[in-house]
Amino acid sequence: MNVTDVVNSTHGAELMVTLATFAGATTLENVEGGVAATGGKGHPLAPPGCLTLEQGDFLPWDNPDNIVSRSADYWISTILIGTIVLPVLFLLGVPGNVMSAAVFQRQGLRDRINLCLFTLALADLLVVISNVCLTAEKVYRDLVGFSGFFITYFPGITGVTWVSQFLSAVIASERCFCVVSPFHAQKFLKTSTMAVFIFSMSAMLLGGMLAIAGPKHTAVCMFDPETNNTKDIVYVTQYYQDNKEILDIFDVFFYATAFPAIFLVVVSVTTTITAVKLRQARLWRQTTATTSTKTSENDKENKNKLSSKEVALTKMLVATSILFIICLVPILMVQIATFLVKDLNYDGRYHNLTSVLWQCINTFRCLNSSLNFFIYFHMGSKFRDTLREIFRRCRRSKE
């Protein structure tokens, strides 16, 4: 019988353990031999269909080699992040993204960048809602009971996280192209083409995660012979067992590692180029401002320069790209660390550290999806004017 590991998947915020089959019985085992849940014949007192918990020296969260204690994991993951940080980000992110979407819709979706930012606001809204709901289910599980609905359906919805990352990369690339060659950007980047591209790619990213994570987990009962109690736990489905190798390739390699790495590189490179070009444009404007005469050559060159409004918009989007980079770097570092450190998983020696790190990942994801509104409001004068106009219209409609 092969010892099984926890899959450090893109949505692994629970004790997710893969399955091995032995003599027709479904078996779970801890790497250290501390905990095992056995199906098949099971314990004679176990209810029909329940797994049986077999305890050895210790459970994963009580492993003496844990760098983080179980109590520290509880206070950081559950109390600090689960009940304070994420709810605050939820209160900031939901209304912020709703207002952002309303502003960009009001400004007109026929404009290419407005369409991208409108779609990003909707994706970020779903990122915040899905991640906070999954965390809340885990935090309040002991009080309100186990929710098989969230475990079964919500992990797939977290695919909007990669939709948000993809849209951030598209926006950074669009701005870079506009700064490097405004004339060609206006000529080749059509709104209709951009709409088809972002919606088709977003559908593929979300649909892929729904196909991978949606049918992966389920809720089953587990019988503890020492306490004679049963408890619902997160378990993997037969669908995952039958397709484990191919699903793990897409889940762990592509979604958890490759896609974030690609998006991070794209945003970092394009943002750097954009920042350099903006600095050159600022120096060019200062030079031309001190020149009293305008030649035809200057007029021709001026056509290939951004307007002051475009420069302001680009600076705002550079700020959002910097936020994206700051939030994505630690997420990618944790995922790479799970490949390099064998026991950095939910079934290894560092179970509690893994729990804290995954909660930090959820926090960074929500942070990136919650703060764009404040950047738009602080740096975008047109954004502020449109938002005030929307509020004025709302007040008039109530009068």
C-alpha positions, 0 to 999 in steps of 0.5 A: 500500500502506498502512503498518500500525500496532501495535494497542495492545490490552488484551493487547498484550505482544508485537510485534503488527502489523496486516496490509495486503494488496498484490497478493495478498501479506500484508505487514508494514511498520514506520512508519519503514521499519526492518523489514518481513516479507513473505509471498506469494512471499517470499525464494527461500531462505525455507521454504514458508509463512514470512514474509521479514524485510526489514531497512532502517536499524534495527529498532523496538527499535533506533530512535535516537529511543527514549527507553528503550534496548534494554538498559534495556528488557531489564533492566526488563521481563525481569529486574526485572519478569519474573523478580523482581516478577511471580514474587513477586506470583505467590507472594503472590497464588495462595495468598492468593486461594485462602485468601480464597476458602476463608474466604468460602466457609466463612463462607457464600455465602448472604450477599451480600457473601461471594458477591461477595468469593468470586467476586472471589478466584477472578477475582483468582486467574486474573488472577495466573495468566494474566498471570504465565504470559504474561510467563513465556512471553515471558521464557523463550522463548529458553530453552524455545522459542516456545509457540504454545499460550500465545499462542493461548489465554491472551490470551483468558483475560486477560478475567478482568482485567475481571471482577475490575474489574467485581466491585470496582465491584459490591462498592464500590457494594454497600457504598455502598448499605448505608451510605447506606440499610441498610434499603433495601439489605437489602430490595432487594439479594437474594443470588439477584439479586446472583448472577445479575447478577454471574455473567451480567456476568462471563460476558459480559466473559470471553466477549467477550475470548475472542471478541476475543483468543482467535482473534487471534494465532498463531505463524508462522515468519519467515525472516531472509535476512541470517542465513539463519535462521528464527524463530517470531514472534507474528502475527495470524490471518486471522480478525483480518484479516477482522474488524479494524475491529470487533474493534479497536473492542471491544478497544481502545476498550471493553476497554482504555479505556471499561470501566476508566474506567467501573469507576474512576469508579464505585469512586471515587465510591462509595468517597468517599460511603462514606468520608463516610458512615462518618465521619458514622456515627462522629460519630453514635456518639460523640454518642449514646454521651455521651447518657444518655437514649434517645428513641423518635426515637433508636431509630428512627434507630438502625435505619437505622445500620450495626452495628459489624461492618458498619462494620468490614467496610465500612472493610476494603472501602474499603481494597480499593477504595483499592488498586483505584484506585491500581492502575487509575489508571496503567493507564488513563493509559498507555492514554490516552497511546497515543491521544495519542502516535502513536509510543507503540506496539510499531511506533513510535519509542518501542518500548522505552518501550512494552514497559516500560509494558506490563510495568508494566501487567501488574505493577499488574494482578497487584498489585491481584489479589495484595494483597487477602488481606493487607487482609482479614487485617489489618483483618478480625477475622472473616476471621482467626478463620475462617482460623484455624478452617480451619487447625485443621480441616486439622491435625485431619484429618491427625492 
